[in-house]
């Protein structure tokens, strides 16, 4: 389980202002830019981590949810957060591409498109457009990274209606069709206390696609925790990735415990 911390990655305190977060990111983005670290093979991974941390901490809703997870899960908050959000979710609405464009103009670095291709391979695409008095550029992820989750129900700015409107406007202005990830699905699995404690393989039948799957249950799984099955959700559109299937865990109470609860209801009070 990864134990990264977005605040430590950017080197800012928990109560850092939005301005302090952006200033820290600009400094680190310049410091670790691959054009300044051609002989450092770790620079790209470091820069990707800085990008991700900034995309989360510069977004009020994502930062708020990450802070909540830090309080609940401590050192494992990062792992929990990444089970909920894909790269596409995290970088949606971020101004990272614009900041890299500024560095390109100021310092003569390579085009941002080339740098981002070095960062993320073919898992993203850029878009740009021009209208009278307006020039815009950006990027969007077309696939999820390995081991990444998605939380479609998360409350992002303006809700999902805003997201659809923004997508429509960008497609109209830029003249491109942006990929859209498939919807997530959710189901419930019922485990015995012993299975929840020990973990291990669990036979699950996925009804929509009519597939028999073997799900790996992590040891010590808790009531209400969700297990992600990548790519088992709805079909993506426009080249977007499929959604994920989340299995919500219910832990069955032992028979003796259930009987005791029933007897308590039947017995008269003191």
N, C-alpha and C positions, 0 to 999 in steps of 0.2 A: 504494500500500500504506500503510495507516494505521500510525502509529508511536506510538500512545498508550502510556502506562505507568500501570498501576493505582496503583502506589505514589506516583508523582508527582501523580496526580489527587487522592489523599487527603492528600498532603503528609506522608507518613510514611516512615521509613527501611525498608530491606529487612528488618531484624530487629525491626520493631515488634511489640509484644505484642498479643494479641487485645483487651485493654482499651484500648490506645492506638489501635488501628484503629477501635474503636467510638466512642471519644471524638472522634476526628477526624471521623468520619462525622456524628455528632450536630451538631457545630459547623457543618459545611458544609451539612448538610440544613437547618438553621435559617437560615443565611446566604443560601442560594440558593432557599429556599422561594418558589414563585411568588406566594404571597399577600403577600410582602414585596418583590417585584420586579415589580410590575404594569407598570412602564414600561420594563422591561429585556427585550427579546425574546430575549436569549441565555440568560436564567436557566433556562428549561426544559431546553435542551440541556445546560447545565452540570449541572443537577440529575440528569438522566438518566445522565450520565457518572459522577457521584458515586455514584448508586445502584448502577450496574453494578460499579464498582470495589469498593465495600463488599461486595456480594453475593459476589464472588469471594474477596476477602482475608479475609472473616470465616468462610469455609468451609474447614476444614483440608485436605480433599482437593483442592478446586479451587485453593486457594492453592498447594499443593504442586506440582500439575501446571503451573500458571502459572510458578512459580519455575523449574521444569525447562526450560520453553520459553524463559525469559529467558536461561538459560545456553546453550541450544542456538542460539537464533535472534537474540539480542540485541535490537536495535531493532524487529525485525519480529515479536517474540513475541506482541504483541496481535493482529496479523492472523492469525497461526497459531492462536492460542487461539480466536478467533471463527470460524474455519473448522471447529472441532471442537464448539463449544457454541452452542446456540440461546439466546434469551432465556429460554425455558421451562426449559432446563437450568440456566442461571446463577442464576435467581431461585428455583429450587426449594429449599425449606427455609429461605429467608432470613427474618429478622425485620424487614425494612424496613417492611412494612405496620404492624406493631405500633408501631414508632418514630414513624411518621407519625400514628398514632392518638394517641400520647402528646402530640405537638406540637399536635394539634387541641384536646385537652382543656386543655393548659397555656396556649396562646396564642390560642385562639379562631379558629384557621384553619378553612378549609372542610373538609368531610368528606373523608376520605382517598379514598373512591371517586371523588369529583369531581376531586381532584388527580391521581390516577392515570389517569383518563380523559383529562385534559389532557396527561399525559406520553405515554401509549401508545395513545390512540385506542380503537378497538374490538378491539384485539388481545389483550385480557385480560378476565377477569371475576373479580369478587370472590365470596366465599362467607362465610357466617356461620352460626352455630348456637348453640343454647342447650340445655343439659341441667342437671339439678339441680346447683347449685354450680359450674357451668362455662359460660362464654361465650367463644366463639372466633370470630376473623375471619382472613381471609387473602385472597390473590389468586393466580391462576394464569394464565399466558399461554396463549392458545388458538391462536396462530399464531406463525410465525417472522418476524423482521424481515428487510428486504431484505439479501441478501448474507450471511446467517447460516447457519452449518452446524449439524450435530448430531453428537454422538458418543454413541451409545447404549451402547457398550461401556465407557464410562468407569467407573472404580470409585468410586462414590459411597457414602455411609454405609450400611453393612449390605448393599450389593449390591442387585440388582434385585428380589430377593424382598422386601426391606424396603420398597422403593418401592411395590410392588403392595399390600403390607399397609397401608402408610400411606394410600395412595389409597382403599382399601376402607374403612378406618376413618373417613376424612374424609367420604366419601360417605354412610356410614351416619349419622354424627353430624350432619352439616350438612344432610342431606336433598337433596343435589344430585348430579348426575352430572358429574364432572369430565372435561373433554376429554382424550384421550390421543393423542399423536402416533403415526403409523405407524412401523413398524420400518425401520431403514436397511438398505440392501443394498450389496454390494460386488462389484466385478468387476475384472479386470486388463486393461490395455491394454499393448501392446508397441510401443515407439517405437525408431526408429533413432537413433543418437547425433546425427545432423544435425538430426532433427526435435526431439529433446529440447533441443538447443542453440538452435535458431532459433524454436521455438514455431510457433503458427499453427493453422489449422483442421485437425480430424482427424475422419474419418468413423467413427461408432460405431453399431452396431446393438444396440438394447436389446431383448433376447430376450423378457422377460416381457410387456412391453406392445407388442412387435413394432413398434418405432418406429426409424426411421433418424434419427440425430441428428448434428449437427455440433458437436463439442466444441472449445472454444478452449484450446489448450495454451499455458501461459505460457512465455516464453523462459527457458531455463536450468533447466527442470524436472529434478529429481534422481530417482535410483533409489529406489523405495519411497514417493515422495511421492504424496499422494492428491489427486484433483481431484473437486470436489463438483458433482453435478447436482441442484439443488434440486427437491424435489417428485417425484422419479422413484423413490422407494422405496415401502414398503408404505402401504396406505390407513389414514388415521387413524380413530379411533372417537370417538363422542360430540361431533362437531364439531371434533375435533383435526386438525391439518395432516398431510399425507402425509409419509412419511419421505423421506430423501435417498438418492441413489445415489452411492457413492464409487468412483472409478476409480483403482486402484493402478497406478502407473507401473513398468513394467519396461523397461529400456533394453538393446536387443540389442547384443551385442558384435560388432565387425566380424569378417568372415570370417577375415582373417589372424590376428587375435588368438585366435579359437577354434582354428584349425589349430595355432598355436604351443602352445596348452595341451594339445592331443591328442598332439603330437609329444613334449612333455616327459614325458607319462605312458608313452609307448612306449620312449623312450630309457633305457638303463641309467644308473644313478647314477654319479658320479665314483669 
